[in-house]
Amino acid sequence: MFTGGLGDQFINNYLEVHLNFLGNPDPSELLQRSEELSMLILHSAGGGLMSAGIGMFALTHFGIRNNQIWAKWTLLIIVVIAQGINGYGMYLADSHYWYPFTILAITLVGIFMLSKKNSS
């Protein structure tokens, strides 16, 4: 999650998928201003993903490894909210929505595997 948010920080213009979603509009002042606003929003959301990723690392390292049930539920809630909303938004924009959903699935498998390891 941290890596995805970090990657968002390096996107400074609309990508082809964004322009396709907008119907490939002709260049205009409105398009330029909306691109600036969209990049500010993307960088803000990316910052949120980065901080959630750091929180998830701390939960995994300190809580889940010590078999703390609250840490597992907290991690699951963070991932479902962050990656679920991110993936759904990317799906609506006809973007690479599989990426956030893959992260969600990997996290679920990881929590399950850690639970089995810690219970034995």
C-alpha positions in Angstrom: 0.0 0.0 0.0 2.9 2.3 0.9 4.5 1.6 -2.5 1.3 2.4 -4.4 0.8 5.7 -2.6 4.5 6.6 -3.3 3.9 5.8 -6.9 1.0 8.3 -7.0 3.4 11.0 -5.9 5.2 10.8 -9.3 2.1 11.1 -11.5 2.0 14.8 -12.6 -0.3 14.7 -15.6 -3.3 12.8 -16.7 -2.5 9.3 -17.9 -4.0 7.9 -21.1 -6.6 6.0 -19.1 -7.7 9.4 -17.5 -8.0 11.1 -20.9 -10.0 8.1 -22.3 -12.4 8.4 -19.3 -12.8 12.1 -20.0 -13.6 11.3 -23.7 -10.2 12.6 -25.0 -11.1 16.3 -24.7 -9.4 19.0 -26.7 -6.8 21.0 -24.7 -8.4 24.0 -22.9 -7.8 26.1 -19.8 -10.6 24.1 -18.0 -8.9 20.8 -18.8 -5.5 22.2 -17.6 -7.0 23.4 -14.3 -8.9 20.2 -13.7 -5.7 18.3 -14.3 -3.9 20.4 -11.7 -6.8 19.8 -9.2 -6.9 16.0 -10.0 -3.2 15.7 -9.4 -3.5 17.5 -6.0 -6.3 15.1 -5.1 -4.2 12.1 -6.3 -1.2 13.2 -4.3 -3.3 13.7 -1.2 -4.9 10.2 -1.6 -1.4 8.8 -2.2 -0.2 10.3 1.0 -3.1 8.6 2.8 -2.2 5.3 1.2 1.4 5.8 2.3 0.4 6.5 5.9 -2.0 3.5 5.9 0.9 1.3 4.6 3.1 2.4 7.4 0.3 1.7 9.9 -0.2 -1.7 8.4 3.5 -2.5 8.8 3.4 -1.5 12.4 0.2 -3.5 13.0 1.8 -6.6 11.3 5.2 -6.2 13.0 4.0 -5.5 16.6 0.4 -6.8 16.8 -0.2 -9.6 14.4 3.1 -11.3 15.0 2.2 -11.3 18.7 -1.2 -12.9 17.8 -3.2 -9.8 18.8 -6.8 -10.3 17.5 -7.5 -6.5 17.5 -4.5 -5.9 15.2 -5.8 -8.4 12.7 -9.2 -6.8 12.6 -7.7 -3.3 12.4 -5.5 -4.3 9.5 -8.4 -5.9 7.7 -10.6 -2.8 8.2 -7.8 -0.5 6.9 -7.2 -2.7 3.8 -10.9 -3.1 3.0 -11.5 0.6 3.2 -8.4 1.8 1.5 -8.0 -0.8 -1.2 -11.8 -1.4 -1.7 -12.5 2.3 -2.3 -9.4 2.7 -4.4 -10.2 -0.3 -6.5 -13.8 0.6 -7.0 -12.8 4.2 -8.1 -10.3 2.7 -10.5 -12.9 0.3 -11.8 -15.3 3.2 -12.5 -12.6 5.0 -14.4 -11.8 1.9 -16.4 -8.3 1.8 -15.0 -6.2 -1.0 -13.6 -8.6 -1.9 -10.8 -7.1 -5.4 -10.3 -4.1 -3.9 -8.5 -5.9 -2.8 -5.3 -8.1 -5.9 -5.3 -5.0 -8.1 -5.6 -3.4 -6.3 -2.6 -6.7 -6.9 -0.7 -6.6 -10.6 -1.5 -3.0 -11.0 -0.6 -3.6 -9.3 2.7 -6.5 -11.6 3.5 -4.4 -14.7 2.6 -1.5 -13.3 4.7 -3.7 -12.7 7.8 -5.2 -16.2 7.4 -1.7 -17.8 7.1 -0.4 -15.8 10.1 -3.4 -16.9 12.2 -2.8 -20.5 11.3 0.9 -20.2 12.1 0.3 -18.5 15.5 -2.4 -20.9 16.6 -0.2 -24.0 16.1 
